[in-house]
């Protein structure tokens, strides 16, 4: 427990430092290019990941690192850091403050700690297994909403759900929820983990997008699964709930003729 607390503190400092780098370029038209999948990458992504890798190597030279921009460097310690220097680069490029720095720690193939820093909003959510979930150092918990008819449902892009075989499920969830909004990317999960929203869904996710979110959601009292309700960071998609809504959300998701 003590070791995890110390490592979590290091991860929070890491996320804050990388976030400060991104803020140097935010709303200043940074050098931007487009990757093969059509997504953006900026000089801020590259510099922030360089910073993360350097700091991890200095503190834990035997740990492995997997990053979105530079791939994987293996280690021999049984520990791997999974980092995304800017999750929500589309938002970042357009000057929208909902982007974040993501950091997770995996020990023996189990994710045990996660941090999301939303630099432009000054919000850092962190969690470690058995330690708890925190917003700017104070305990954070999911909402107590118990029915979808009273829930705030979020997604990065509801229209994308149909392209990935989840169109009917997304429609049903929107019909049953009280309100739906596209306060997306990692910030949507931050809102669910801190009780400001109730459900967040994405039809396509990468490992570095998911890894920090599982410990954050679970330590906050919620759930983080794929669209079939499987607890995983490798499902290629994600749904987060406050826990109380999990069964109702999964009923909508799994009984809607999913094609994946």
TAPE-V924714 format. One record per residue. RES is the residue in three letters. OMEGA is omega as a letter, one per 20 degrees, with the letter a starting at -180 (NA if undefined). Layout:
RES|OMEGA, RES|OMEGA
This chain:
UNK|a, UNK|r, UNK|r, UNK|r, UNK|r, UNK|r, UNK|r, UNK|r, UNK|r, UNK|a, UNK|r, UNK|r, UNK|r, UNK|a, UNK|r, UNK|r, UNK|r, UNK|r, UNK|r, UNK|r, UNK|a, UNK|a, UNK|r, UNK|a, UNK|a, UNK|a, UNK|r, UNK|r, UNK|a, UNK|r, UNK|a, UNK|r, UNK|a, UNK|r, UNK|a, UNK|a, UNK|r, UNK|a, UNK|a, UNK|r, UNK|a, UNK|r, UNK|r, UNK|r, UNK|a, UNK|a, UNK|r, UNK|r, UNK|r, UNK|r, UNK|a, UNK|a, UNK|a, UNK|a, UNK|r, UNK|a, UNK|r, UNK|a, UNK|a, UNK|a, UNK|a, UNK|r, UNK|r, UNK|r, UNK|r, UNK|r, UNK|a, UNK|a, UNK|a, UNK|r, UNK|a, UNK|r, UNK|a, UNK|r, UNK|a, UNK|a, UNK|a, UNK|r, UNK|r, UNK|r, UNK|r, UNK|a, UNK|r, UNK|a, UNK|r, UNK|r, UNK|a, UNK|a, UNK|r, UNK|r, UNK|a, UNK|a, UNK|a, UNK|r, UNK|r, UNK|a, UNK|a, UNK|r, UNK|a, UNK|r, UNK|a, UNK|r, UNK|r, UNK|r, UNK|r, UNK|r, UNK|a, UNK|r, UNK|r, UNK|r, UNK|a, UNK|a, UNK|r, UNK|r, UNK|r, UNK|r, UNK|r, UNK|a, UNK|a, UNK|r, UNK|r, UNK|r, UNK|r, UNK|r, UNK|a, UNK|r, UNK|r, UNK|a, UNK|r, UNK|a, UNK|a, UNK|r, UNK|a, UNK|r, UNK|a, UNK|r, UNK|r, UNK|a, UNK|a, UNK|r, UNK|r, UNK|r, UNK|r, UNK|r, UNK|a, UNK|r, UNK|a, UNK|a, UNK|r, UNK|a, UNK|r, UNK|a, UNK|a, UNK|r, UNK|r, UNK|a, UNK|a, UNK|a, UNK|r, UNK|a, UNK|a, UNK|a, UNK|a, UNK|r, UNK|a, UNK|a, UNK|a, UNK|r, UNK|r, UNK|r, UNK|a, UNK|r, UNK|r, UNK|r, UNK|a, UNK|a, UNK|r, UNK|a, UNK|r, UNK|a, UNK|r, UNK|r, UNK|b, UNK|a, UNK|a, UNK|a, UNK|r, UNK|r, UNK|r, UNK|a, UNK|r, UNK|a, UNK|a, UNK|r, UNK|a, UNK|r, UNK|a, UNK|a, UNK|r, UNK|r, UNK|r, UNK|a, UNK|r, UNK|a, UNK|r, UNK|r, UNK|a, UNK|r, UNK|a, UNK|a, UNK|a, UNK|a, UNK|a, UNK|r, UNK|r, UNK|a, UNK|a, UNK|r, UNK|r, UNK|r, UNK|a, UNK|r, UNK|r, UNK|a, UNK|r, UNK|a, UNK|r, UNK|r, UNK|a, UNK|r, UNK|a, UNK|r, UNK|a, UNK|a, UNK|a, UNK|r, UNK|a, UNK|r, UNK|r, UNK|r, UNK|r, UNK|a, UNK|r, UNK|a, UNK|a, UNK|a, UNK|a, UNK|r, UNK|a, UNK|r, UNK|r, UNK|a, UNK|a, UNK|r, UNK|a, UNK|r, UNK|r, UNK|a, UNK|r, UNK|NA
